[in-house]
Structures are given as C-alpha cells and as structure tokens.
Amino acid sequence: MIFMGKKPDRTKFLKHLNTAVDFFEDYSQTLYNNMIAISHNDADGISSLQIIQNLLHKMKFNYDYFIYNRSVSWGNYLNGILPKTQNKRTALIFTDVGSNLAELVPIIKKRKEHFYILDHHEIDCDLDLEELPENLFFVNPTVFGFDGLDHVSGATLAYLFAKKINLSIVKQGWLAVIGIAGDSLRSMEKLQSFNKEIYQEICDEELVLDKEGLILFGSMHESIKRGLKYSILPFLIGYGGENDQKIKSFLNSISINPNKKIVDLERDEIQRILKSIDIDVGHFAILPQKQGLLRFAFEHAILLNILSFKNINAAISIIHQKSITRYAKELYNEYIDTLVKNLKILANELPRYETKSTIFIDAGNGKIPPSNWSDTASFTSVNGLLRPDKMMFLGGLEKKTQMVKLSVRCSRKYLESGHMGVNSVISTIKQKLGGTGGGHKLAGGIRLSIPSFKILKNNADDFTSLSV
C-alpha cells in the first residue's frame, strides 16, 4: 500500500529510485527520442527543472519544458501538451509536481508515453504501488515514510535521480541547494535526512560555501540596519518595518556601524546584538559564482518564487545569471517591503477570534490586500508570531467572488501534539460545508460561502479536533 510510514525506510526508497533510474537509462538507449519536462512554478520547481534539463542536455536529447501552476486540472493541462498521436518513444518527467494520482493515473493509463514522476508532496489517494500503470514510474519519498518538507525537497529528489544517471550532475548541485533553501525555510544546520546529506556533499565539492553568522533571512545581502528592518525570517517585532532612525539609534547605542554588511559583522558585534534582540546564529549557504543578492541561496530562492508568479521567463533566465537585473531587484525589494509591513500590521492591528484549537484573523478590512494573504499567513506561521499551538485561518470576504477566502496554516508543533494537518482539515470542511481548496499538512487554502464560513467559525474546534 502507499501510505505515510511512521519511520522512514531508506532501503526501500533507494531501491524504488534505482528501479526508475534503471528503466530510464535502458529506455533512453533503446526507445526514447523525445522528452517533455514538467515542473512547478516556484524556486524548488525551477531548480528541479534546471537539474533535469542539464541531464537531458548531457544525454543529447531533444526536449520541451512546461511549468505547471496548479490553476487548471491535469486533464486540461496535459491535453495541450500531449501529442494527438500517441508515441511510446516520448517520455515525460514531472518534478516537484505529480502526486495527484487520483487525477493522473486514469490519464496515464490511456497513453502510450512513459511518465516519470519525481515528487515530494503527499499523495492524494491510497493505491498499491503494484497497481500503477506499467508506463508510470512513480518516485515519491513520502510513500516510504520520509517528510516531504523536512527530509527531501523536490530539487533534492531530481538531483538524486539525475546524479545516478550522470555523475557530472554533481556540478549542478548548487541548484539543489536553492531548492532546499526555498522549501525548508530554515538555516542550514537544521536540515535533515537527504536534504542534509546533499547539502554537505555540495559543500564538500566547494560549489556552495557554508557560512555561520547572524540569521536575518530575506536580507542577508544587506546592511545590519536594513537587515533588522527587512528580515522576514525571523520577523523582528519592534524592528521589522520600523523607521530607519529607531534602528540606527539602537545600533549606534551598542557601537555598531548601521551600514556594516550583516556578513561582515565581527563575533563581538554579533554578541552585542544578541544581548538586546532574540535572533539566532546559524548557518547559511553562499553561491560563490554569483554576486550580490544572488550569492545567498535563501534570497535567491525567494526571488525565484517572486518571479515565478510575476514573470516565469525571468525566473528561468535569472537562475543562469551571475548578478541580479534592475527589474528583478525592484520586484524583490517591493515584495520584502510589502511583506514586512503586512507582518507588522498583522502582529499589531488585525482583529482576531480564538477558540481552543484555532485562531481566526480578519484580513478583509482592506489593510492587507487579498493577493498578499497567503504569504502573510505563511510567514506569520513560520515565525510563530501568533499561537503555534493553534491552527490559523487568515482571510476575509473577496468582493469579486462574494466568497470568504481563507489561507490556513499550522506549525510543526501543532502537528506534533496529535492534531490533523491543514490538508485533512480542509478536506473535512469541504465534505461538511462545500467550498474549494486544498493543501499539504502545514499550509493550504479554501474558499467558502458566507453561511458556510459562519458555521465553520462557530464550530471550528469540531473540524480540527480529530486525532490523526
């Protein structure tokens, strides 16, 4: 059966991965003459795609690539990609997407092409591995008990697959580090399992440099003055989004030059900051072949996420560039500035309603635009700004749809106490109240009618109280 095991089974996972690799190698020499790569529109997906593109280039294959943003069904999406005339000499490789097996398996069964799905998201149904179609090679570490957030990023999985076929893919390992940084949202010493192993391998190859210092993610390339103001992980209450003079006065009071770069701070200067502000010292990844913002893996990943939604061609282009364009830099600074302002508003101003296991944040008053709700919710959650022991519903009425749009988030701490994850809660809500939406165990979203939302809010604990 396909299920989330309690304990990761490394041996079974690697055996399954190797089987897919063996089939791909054999068929690449005897059958395939064309490849189609499909990936997700975020930093992890773009990094995964680049790794597979490099592999296909080294194998001298013709290939096309496509980016899937989950806005349409797989049926509609693949209808525009798959050739009208079926051909078993074509193979499709999915990275960082494709675990929607309930939808994809019926499509794949009707096709002659071979499908390789390399994904780290939890699957949406219960199936026997042995019952999957013969033309589907499905590799997903969550099937074998690994955590798709903590243990294996999409880019890590793509890298493991590609390196087994061509060892020179190691030189592209820095791409996996961008994917890891963008998906894990944590400093590098906290990485686990395959993410940790691959990161160490890439550092040993000196393709990425591991540095220790003050962690102010989102602004690691900045001065300490701007770092305190614009850090998004951690978001620093009392400094985040505050005026420059307040921050400069603080730094001057402890004899630190406000314009000194974060990465240039001396150990004793860091200690003086730590005495006044609760910040972690940790490890971060540097990409030595790049300049400015792009040298920092976390910031590079955030930029890819921004560009993936604004201008996908710019996202794919900038991963090859050594320095940031003016266009990309303006988008990045605007995004960080907006996010910091929103986090400050949420922490200090927005009305909230709490139950035993939930907290509702009313963002529908115009202070935070609906397009910003999802990211505001995510960084509120990872920063633990509210109650990490409760599930958060952030949102409000969408005027254009007259539906209540909710971004739903919970912390790892919440899950560890035996509660259902976000995806399970959203499924329960949809079964009882209707609506549309989905997600994974830590994050998701749902749209509900106004009457359904009122029922949810009044009975919130009933929807979240079931134990796993």
Beta strands, then each sheet from edge to edge (+ up, - down):
strand 1: 34-40
strand 2: 63-68
strand 3: 90-95
strand 4: 114-118
strand 5: 136-139
strand 6: 209-214
strand 7: 281-286
strand 8: 352-354
strand 9: 358-362
strand 10: 391-398
strand 11: 403-409
strand 12: 436-439
strand 13: 443-448
sheet 1: 2+ 1+ 3+ 4+ 5+
sheet 2: 6+ 7-
sheet 3: 8+ 9- 10- 11+ 13- 12+
end
